[in-house]
Amino acid sequence: MFCRVVKHKAHNKTYKHLQIVESYRDPTKGNSPRIRILYNLGAIEDLGLAQVERLAASLMKAVGMDVVAPPEMLSAKDYGHIHAVQGVWDKLGFSKALQKAG
């Protein structure tokens, strides 16, 4: 079982609908995979983000998972180049050479 978003266009506008579906194999069609719609939740625009978040939280609670807020990135600094140069510096042995030189 999983959620999927289905898009369809009408009158030059794209609509997105949220569905709960399951995948199964149909023996009448040569055991090929099929999708069965269990529940159509409706247009995402009509549901709103808050309602979708509440649904996700209640599903997590139903299966015994802790409902936690997603981590929030407060700030980040780019130190990737420093680590790269430090790695090359160490690999070439510059620190040891400078220590020996005094």
C-alpha positions, 0 to 999 in steps of 0.5 A: 500500500502506498500513496500516489499523486495523480495529475490530470489536465483540464481547461489548461490547468493541472490538477493533482489528486492524492490516492491510497493505492495497493499493488497486486498481480492479476492472474487473469492478465498473465500475472502482470502487476496492477494498481488498485485504488483503495481510497481517493482523498481528493484534490491536493489543493482542496486538502491543504498541507495541514490536513495531509500532515495530520493524516500522515501523523495519524497513520504513523501513530496507528502503526505505533511510530513516534510522531516527530516534527521533521528536523529544521535546518537553522543555518549551515556554513560551507566547510567542504573545501576546507575538509578537502584541502585538509585531506590532501594536505594530510595525504601529502604529509605536509604536517609531518614535513613542517614539524620535522623542519621545526 
